[in-house]
């Protein structure tokens, strides 16, 4: 009989088994985001499709995550978290099975959107479930374990994907989720207690979610279509204009409804908004890493298995550095540590932009490592600064916006960096706009790859300038607050 919070308190063994079940779902959804990237060159060949079309295998998944992340988090307060999480896990496993059976690229893109729906049900509620079932004195430890599971999922994806593709073909990168999902679902049913809704009177912001889905779809479709037909085509311009209009409509709607998806009042604190913007810029840059397998496989000719091991360098160094960066920011403040991370990330982007056809495997890894190091140093302190600048009564909303900035950066970054890559390749060889980048000479791919990462360096430089500005603004706010305290103390005296 499944444990409920009403009939009895779960014992220690049941608590840790519940953590394993919930953690397995979070692991699957994070693993999927990294394991699929390495299969993209193989999918281009298998489905005889284009570079622009293959981006939708990633985009359809991310679009659902971005559109529903905040809304599903609110659903968890309105209904039973366990049932929503379990539904997401079952849907994710079933859609993974279907993805491996997809007969063409269009079916795969549609099924990836279904898979994204299952993922968002898990990712939005995993942390909330373990926070609710474990005692407060163990919360930090348990959330640290969940964070470690996310890092492991990201790190394991590339080498596991490369191994599976070399042994069993591309469907196996999706089918690996099925047995894990079945076992994890059984554990969740058996050991995760039923969690009654804490705020059943809340409402789901359907309008906001639909607007976000529509504007991001228009943006992504406009950017990927522009790669194939050129950005001067009327339909492409209409799609991009619709995306811009949708962003304005979203802000207008969110300011006027009683329970919005995004609480815009948080942005009255400039430090909160500026730190979110820095994170958004960095995630846009990191979304461009999906072009790395194309360089390694199409230019260098490495097999998928070797590519997987090489791409593991980034998440491993990131996962090792991030906890230390968080501890350092607690001791010395977040501003300096996050700025240092951006400087190192900038150096990493410039280093990656020097890759050539003759660069060996170690040359690639040594250039990628600074990117992982810089991102690891930046992320934890910046997250701490975001949460620290939010009012205590709105920490949940701030956490949701933090997740949204990550998924929004990835969703907007994939088509943007893909378009930049395509434009750089075509410019290097003076190639026709309708020629797919996967069919050009390696030298042109190298030029496109290098140019893309130089532009990425410009975006990181902009984030570093923002970091300097927020550092100075933070000092002014601190000095002003200290002065006010001193004045009040003098009045009391």
Buried (B, 14 or more C-beta within 10 A) or exposed (E): EEBBBEEEEBEEEBBBBBBBBBBBBBBBBBBBBBBBBBBBBBBBEBBEBBBBBBBBBBBBBBBBBBBBBBBBBBBBBBBBBBBBBBBBBBBBBBBBBBBBEBEEBEBBBBBBBBBBBBBBBBBBBBBBBBEBBBEEEEEEEBBEBBBBBBBBBBBBBBBBBBBBBBEEBBBBBBBBBBEBBEBBBEBBEBBBBBBEBEEEEBEBBEBBBBBBBBBBBBBBBBBBBBBBEBBEBEEBEEBBEBBEEBBEBBEEBBEEEEEBBBBEEBEEBEBBBBBBBBBBBBBBBBBBBBBBBBBBBBBBEBEBBBBBBBBBBBBBBBBBBBBEBBEBBEEEBBBBBBBBBBBBBBBBBBBBBEBEEEBEBEBBBEBBBBBBBBBBBBBBBBBBBBBBBBEEEBEBBBBBBBBBBBBBBBBBBBBBBBBBBBBBBBEBBEBEBEBBBBEBEEEBBBBBBBBBBBBBBEBBBBBBEBBEEBBEBBEEBEEEEEEEEEEEEEEEE
